[in-house]
Amino acid sequence: MAEEEKNSQQSEEEQMQTTMGLIVNAGNAKSFAVEAIKAAKEGDFDKAHDKLDDAQKALVSAHNTQTGMLTKEAQGEHAQVTLLMVHSQDHLMTAITFVDLATNFVDVYEQLDELKK
């Protein structure tokens, strides 16, 4: 019984770390996207594209974490759904949307800059 409880605690801790990793990577992606928009607004398009690249890398990390969670679920290793887990998924979806919009904002700022010339 003690071994089973220890494994359960390790599993909960592992799930917590995975969930927090998802939140961190999604949050980083959104932050990089905000920085990309600010750089584009200031006319620094190289920096804007670098920040969009950073945002995409963070999204890939977050998405890989999510894929790992889904794979475990599909293999019968059911996770306890917590408010924190739901929050992490919300963060990821918001970050994906925000990075998509930031990419378009950078494009628009580039087009405006060309029209000014």
C-alpha positions in Angstrom: 0.0 0.0 0.0 2.8 2.4 0.8 4.4 1.7 -2.6 1.1 2.4 -4.3 0.7 5.7 -2.4 4.3 6.7 -3.3 3.7 6.0 -7.0 0.5 8.1 -6.8 2.3 11.0 -5.3 5.1 10.8 -7.9 2.5 10.7 -10.6 0.7 13.8 -9.2 4.0 15.6 -8.9 4.9 14.6 -12.5 1.5 15.8 -13.7 2.0 19.1 -11.9 5.4 19.7 -13.4 4.1 18.9 -16.9 1.2 21.2 -16.4 3.4 24.0 -15.1 5.8 23.5 -18.1 2.9 23.9 -20.5 1.8 27.1 -18.8 5.4 28.5 -18.8 6.0 27.7 -22.5 2.6 29.0 -23.6 3.2 32.2 -21.5 6.6 32.6 -23.0 5.1 32.3 -26.5 2.6 35.0 -25.8 5.2 37.3 -24.3 7.5 36.9 -27.3 4.5 37.6 -29.6 3.8 40.8 -27.7 7.5 41.8 -28.1 7.3 41.1 -31.8 4.3 43.4 -32.2 6.1 46.2 -30.2 9.3 45.8 -32.3 7.3 45.9 -35.6 5.4 49.0 -34.4 8.8 50.7 -33.8 10.0 49.6 -37.3 12.5 47.0 -36.1 11.4 44.1 -38.3 14.4 42.0 -37.8 13.8 41.9 -34.1 10.1 41.4 -34.7 10.8 38.3 -36.8 13.3 37.0 -34.2 10.7 37.3 -31.5 8.1 35.5 -33.7 10.7 32.7 -34.2 11.1 32.6 -30.4 7.3 32.5 -30.0 7.0 29.6 -32.4 9.8 27.6 -30.6 8.0 28.1 -27.3 4.7 27.0 -28.9 6.4 23.9 -30.2 7.6 23.0 -26.7 4.2 23.6 -25.3 2.5 21.6 -28.0 5.0 18.7 -27.5 4.1 18.7 -23.8 0.4 18.7 -24.7 0.9 15.8 -27.2 2.7 13.9 -24.5 -0.2 14.3 -22.2 -2.7 13.2 -24.9 -0.5 10.2 -25.8 -0.6 9.0 -22.2 -4.3 9.5 -22.1 -4.7 7.5 -25.3 -2.6 4.7 -23.8 -4.9 4.4 -20.9 -2.9 6.4 -18.4 -5.7 8.7 -17.4 -4.7 12.0 -15.7 -6.8 13.7 -13.0 -8.2 16.8 -14.6 -7.6 19.7 -12.3 -8.4 23.4 -12.6 -4.6 24.0 -13.2 -4.6 21.5 -16.1 -7.6 23.3 -17.6 -5.8 26.6 -17.1 -2.7 25.3 -18.9 -4.8 24.3 -21.9 -6.5 27.7 -21.9 -3.0 29.3 -21.9 -1.9 27.2 -24.8 -5.0 28.0 -26.9 -4.7 31.7 -26.1 -1.0 31.7 -27.0 -1.6 30.0 -30.3 -4.2 32.6 -31.2 -2.0 35.4 -30.1 1.0 34.3 -32.0 -1.1 33.9 -35.2 -2.4 37.5 -34.7 1.1 38.8 -33.9 2.4 37.3 -37.2 -0.4 39.2 -39.0 0.3 42.4 -37.1 4.0 42.3 -38.0 3.0 41.8 -41.7 0.7 44.8 -41.6 3.3 47.0 -40.0 5.8 45.9 -42.7 3.3 46.8 -45.4 2.6 50.2 -43.8 6.3 50.8 -43.6 6.7 50.1 -47.3 3.8 52.5 -48.2 5.6 55.3 -46.2 8.7 55.0 -48.5 
